[in-house]
Amino acid sequence: MAKSVILVPADFRVESVQKYAELNKTYEDSGLAVSEFYGSLNPSPFGVTKNPKNLKKVDLEGLEAYHAELKRYGFEFNYILNFLCLGGREFSLEGTRSVLEYVGQLYRLGIRRFTVANPVIAKAMSITFPDIKISISVVQNTGTKLKLRTYADIDAVDRVYVSEDMIRDFTAIRSLREEAEKLGIGLATLLNSFCLIDCPYKVNHANVDGHLVDQCSQDMTHYFYAWCSLQKLEHPREILRLQAIRPEEIGIFEEAGITAFKIAGRELKDPDFLKTAEGYMRRSFEGNLMDLLAVYSDNFFREIYSIDNRALDGRLLEMKAAGARCRDHCNCEGCDICGKYLSAVTVNEEQLGRYREIFRKSYDRYTEQVKALGVGNEEYGANG
């Protein structure tokens, strides 16, 4: 039986590669294997839906050395090129040429796998480099057979990330799996997503971050992060509703048809991706689930919430048996399965209050910044 793939953020440290080879050997009977490492150059002329300020700096020379070491141990590098748009330049000959020439530099290094969000760019890449493999990014929000068929029509596409919002809708996932098998492509998902179910700003946030390159103004990009953080700080239930998968639950998703699992968090400070990968490869984890979700980084949520992972045993099976469809229940209306498990969450009230105040001020700063622009005064006949 083929092993499921685990994708790990690249740390671009040549000396760390061997440790993952050893990890695979230790857990060779787990049915899981770290097979791919993903990342991108920084700086880069193209956005990657992450603020470049939070990503590790790496140039072409550094990538070349790292990629060579990955190949030595039989690993693959997956280059992230997941901007949603180029402001329309992707439909110009000049814009398309700039992307293809950039991909050509990576191709010369031997990189043959990419994660792409823009299907037009994916098609151009497939035409130009017919031997590459493309994964359609999770930010494309694929949740229907029509989307699956459309992306599979691009020759290079062999994997599609399913929509995070449908991650507990096993009927829908199985339906996609049946279609994916006919099309000869695999399905993937994130393991430790920290996104809210049905986030109203998801597409906008990804699109804005995809444009954060070079000297692009970032004066007001705090808005999305502040709003998202406030939801998790003011409503602890949201921590349990996160689109994350526990190590014990991987098998349920494999059974539904997922074959590739990505560890997120390359933008976090001081992460331990190796330890996180091991936690998932064990398929069982004793301790604070927040450690895995935050990849053991210094993410402030670890100061606030502690989640007894094993206290959540049975929750997903209960959801599956009940036919729970989290994306259909805004604020958990009609379903309170997560509410039954809130005792698994311990809250540091002092830190909660501290960070709530910080992010409330950050969120409100947007209003202050707009007002400070001085537009909309009596000259325009506006009130307020």
Secondary structure, DSSP 8 states (H G I E B T S, - for coil): ---EEEEEE----GGGHHHHHHHHHHTTTSSEEEEEEEE--BS-SS--SS-GGGS--B-HHHHHHHHHHHHHTT-EEEEEE--S--TTGGGSHHHHHHHHHHHHHHHHTT--EEEES-HHHHHHHHHH-TT-EEEE-GGG-B-SHHHHHHHHTSTTEEEEEB-GGGTT-HHHHHHHHHHHHHHT-EEEEESB----TT-TTHHHHHHHHTT--TT---TTTHHHHHHHHHHHHH-THHHHHSSB--GGGHHHHHHHTEEEEE---TTSSS--HHHHHHHHHTT---SBHHHHHTTTS--THHHHEEEBGGGGTTHHHHHHHHT--GGG-GGGTT--HHHHTGGGEEE-HHHHHHHHHHHHHHHHHHHHHHHHT--SSGGGT---
